[in-house]
Structure formats: structure tokens, C-alpha cells
């Protein structure tokens, strides 16, 4: 994550929610971004995912757009509801 963008996002999060502090959010954003990139680095997201010659089944993935999003909210019950509802509606 670009350091200046990380700081802006951290400042916005603290300002919007009134929770946490900017330096901790910068560290958290950086670590979470690196962790996510590590987790999905080898994930096959398009093309032939698997091919089983015994059954003749080939799994092919194609991009269809955004299927989920994280919606930050200072009111936790509403945030959780929208985080679940938005991808399901799409």
C-alpha cells in the first residue's frame, strides 16, 4: 500500500469512527494488505482452474466483477448487516 494513501485512509477511519489512533491504523492496514496479498498470490482466479481427465470435468473461471465489499460503519450491527447484504443482492 502506498504510504501516503495508507496515512490518508487511517486518518479518515479515525475521524469517521472516533475509534483508535492513526499510527496503529497505518500499521494494521499495512500488515493486513501484505497478508491478503500473500494469501491470494498463488490463487487461480481465471482460466482453467482444474481438469480431471478421469471424469472429463474441467473447471473454468471467468471474471464477473465485484462480488463482495467491506463497508466500514461506526455502528457495528448495521455495518455487519450491510457487509452481508450487499454481496448477496448483487
Rosetta blueprint (number, residue, H / E / L):
1 X L
2 X L
3 X H
4 X H
5 X H
6 X H
7 X H
8 X H
9 X H
10 X H
11 X H
12 X H
13 X H
14 X H
15 X H
16 X H
17 X H
18 X L
19 X L
20 X L
21 X L
22 X H
23 X H
24 X H
25 X H
26 X H
27 X H
28 X H
29 X H
30 X H
31 X H
32 X H
33 X H
34 X H
35 X H
36 X H
37 X H
38 X H
39 X H
40 X H
41 X L
42 X L
43 X L
44 X L
45 X L
46 X L
47 X E
48 X E
49 X E
50 X E
51 X E
52 X E
53 X L
54 X L
55 X L
56 X L
57 X E
58 X E
59 X E
60 X E
61 X E
62 X L
63 X L
64 X L
65 X L
66 X L
67 X L
68 X L
69 X L
70 X L
71 X L
72 X L
73 X L
74 X L
75 X L
76 X H
77 X H
78 X H
79 X H
80 X H
81 X H
82 X H
83 X H
84 X H
85 X H
86 X H
87 X H
88 X H
89 X H
90 X L
